[in-house]
Amino acid sequence: QVQLEESGGGLVQTGGSLGLSCAASGRPRMRYAMGWFRQAPGKEREFVASITWAGGRPTYADSVRGRFTISRDNNKNTLTLEMRSLEPEDTAVYYCGTQARPRDPFDSWGQGTQVTVSS
């Protein structure tokens, strides 16, 4: 079982930058990958980015590619998401999750952290 806790959300103006962090406890590196998802009011949770524990291979949603950078620290069992050139459309609750095996759904969600981008 993996427990996740996100932090780092807040309020930022359009064009600004923000960093999110996710601390993983339990046995996170027994999982294949970790990722970030987000959910805006009235919308379904959507994929943002993911990264494999072993090779550090990142994958991004088209909407954030080139603006967001996902990384992981294997020693500290942490996942980060550096966000720049933020837009109001990025406003959402951001969650981190884990993936047991390739093509498995992500699960073990944290409580989420709010990101608000003002126009």
C-alpha positions as CSV (number, residue, x, y, z in Angstrom):
1,Q,0.0,0.0,0.0
2,V,1.2,3.5,-0.9
3,Q,0.2,6.7,0.8
4,L,0.5,10.0,-1.0
5,E,0.4,13.6,0.2
6,E,0.5,16.6,-2.2
7,S,1.6,20.0,-1.3
8,G,2.6,23.3,-3.0
9,G,-0.6,24.5,-4.5
10,G,-1.7,28.1,-4.3
11,L,-2.8,31.2,-6.2
12,V,-0.8,32.6,-9.1
13,Q,-1.4,35.0,-11.9
14,T,-1.6,34.1,-15.6
15,G,1.9,33.5,-16.9
16,G,3.3,32.6,-13.5
17,S,5.0,29.5,-12.2
18,L,4.3,27.1,-9.4
19,G,5.7,23.9,-8.1
20,L,3.9,20.9,-6.6
21,S,5.3,18.1,-4.6
22,C,4.0,14.6,-3.7
23,A,5.5,12.7,-0.8
24,A,5.1,8.9,-1.1
25,S,5.3,6.5,1.8
26,G,4.8,2.8,2.0
27,R,6.5,1.0,-0.8
28,P,6.1,3.4,-3.8
29,R,9.0,2.0,-5.8
30,M,7.2,-1.3,-6.0
31,R,4.9,0.5,-8.4
32,Y,5.6,1.1,-12.0
33,A,5.0,4.8,-12.2
34,M,3.6,7.9,-10.5
35,G,1.6,10.6,-12.1
36,W,-0.2,13.9,-11.7
37,F,-3.9,14.3,-12.5
38,R,-6.2,17.3,-12.1
39,Q,-9.9,18.0,-11.7
40,A,-11.5,21.3,-12.4
41,P,-15.0,22.1,-11.1
42,G,-17.7,20.3,-13.0
43,K,-15.1,18.3,-15.0
44,E,-13.7,14.8,-14.7
45,R,-10.3,14.1,-13.5
46,E,-7.8,14.3,-16.3
47,F,-4.2,13.1,-16.8
48,V,-1.5,15.7,-16.6
49,A,1.9,13.9,-16.5
50,S,3.5,10.7,-15.4
51,I,7.0,9.3,-14.9
52,T,8.3,5.8,-14.4
53,W,10.2,5.0,-11.2
54,A,12.9,2.9,-12.9
55,G,13.8,4.8,-16.0
56,G,12.4,8.2,-15.3
57,R,10.6,8.3,-18.6
58,P,8.0,11.2,-18.6
59,T,4.7,11.4,-20.4
60,Y,2.7,14.6,-20.7
61,A,-0.8,15.6,-21.7
62,D,-0.8,17.7,-24.9
63,S,-2.3,20.6,-22.9
64,V,0.8,20.9,-20.6
65,R,3.7,19.6,-22.8
66,G,6.4,22.2,-22.9
67,R,5.1,24.1,-19.9
68,F,5.1,21.5,-17.1
69,T,8.0,19.3,-16.0
70,I,7.6,16.1,-14.0
71,S,10.4,14.6,-12.0
72,R,11.0,12.1,-9.2
73,D,13.6,11.7,-6.5
74,N,14.1,8.0,-5.9
75,N,16.0,8.6,-2.7
76,K,13.3,10.8,-1.1
77,N,10.3,9.0,-2.7
78,T,9.0,12.3,-3.9
79,L,7.3,13.4,-7.1
80,T,7.3,17.0,-8.3
81,L,5.6,19.0,-11.0
82,E,7.1,22.3,-12.0
83,M,4.5,24.4,-13.8
84,R,5.2,27.5,-15.8
85,S,3.3,29.8,-18.2
86,L,0.2,29.0,-16.2
87,E,-3.2,29.7,-17.7
88,P,-6.6,30.1,-16.1
89,E,-7.5,26.7,-17.7
90,D,-4.9,25.1,-15.4
91,T,-7.0,25.9,-12.4
92,A,-7.9,22.7,-10.7
93,V,-7.3,20.4,-7.8
94,Y,-4.1,18.5,-8.6
95,Y,-3.7,14.9,-7.4
96,C,-0.8,12.5,-7.5
97,G,-1.4,8.8,-8.0
98,T,0.5,5.6,-8.6
99,Q,0.4,2.9,-11.3
100,A,1.1,-0.7,-10.4
101,R,2.0,-1.9,-13.9
102,P,2.0,-0.5,-17.4
103,R,-1.6,0.1,-18.6
104,D,-3.0,-0.3,-15.1
105,P,-5.2,2.6,-13.9
106,F,-3.7,5.0,-11.5
107,D,-4.8,4.7,-7.9
108,S,-3.7,5.4,-4.3
109,W,-4.6,9.1,-4.6
110,G,-3.6,11.8,-2.3
111,Q,-6.0,14.4,-0.9
112,G,-5.1,16.9,-3.6
113,T,-3.8,20.4,-3.7
114,Q,-5.6,23.4,-5.2
115,V,-4.0,25.4,-7.9
116,T,-5.8,28.7,-8.9
117,V,-4.6,30.8,-11.8
118,S,-6.1,34.3,-12.0
119,S,-6.6,36.1,-15.2
